[in-house]
């Protein structure tokens, strides 16, 4: 009975639409009517700015972590309910009862859940996500790579099978297929800043190449006396 209560509680916590509420608090209205229509931090960034996006990201991660913690407490620390709570909170985020059983992709919520479930397996996925996003500017591609890293890390670290299975299910929901890479390059968390950074870096490279070319040309031209 306590296990079922823990899973139900995790679902309800996950169903709280953080991005939807943050967007309303910032005067955007229904975030589902903006951009991609998603309630996640990336779409909130496009519609409401960085502060709102950071609040959404932090809230989604916190509810994922908190749901697993609360579920484990309600279930007396049993492994099976704890693992199922990690899945339930992501299900709640993706199919929220408060939004007509619609919601987000569950990436940030899944991150929070897995951070509670097996933090050491999750930590390597964070730099992998950053490397892919900063290189390609595709948040979804970074999420796929990071999601694949967690079950692999769980296997290498010898985590309980139930935890590894939960990680696979969370990762599968967070990145259901290659279609999640179909977003435009604007899906980057900092598209404009990255564009300016990339442009300035390219300009510096071009300038250095031109300087080297000019130096070689000067060196190869005989001086007139």
Secondary structure, 3 states (H helix, E strand, C coil): CHHHHHHHHHHHHHHCCHHHHHHHHCCCCCHHHCCCCCCCHHHHHHHHCHHHHHHHHHHHHHHHHHHHHHHHHHCCCCHHHHHHHHHHHHHHHHCEHHHCCECCCCHHHHHHHHHHHCHHHHHHHHHHHHHHHHHHCCHHHHHHHHHHHHHHHHHHCCCCHHHHHHHHHHHHHHCCCHHHHCCCHHHCCCHHHHHHHHHHHHHHHHHHHHHHHHHHHHHHCCCCC
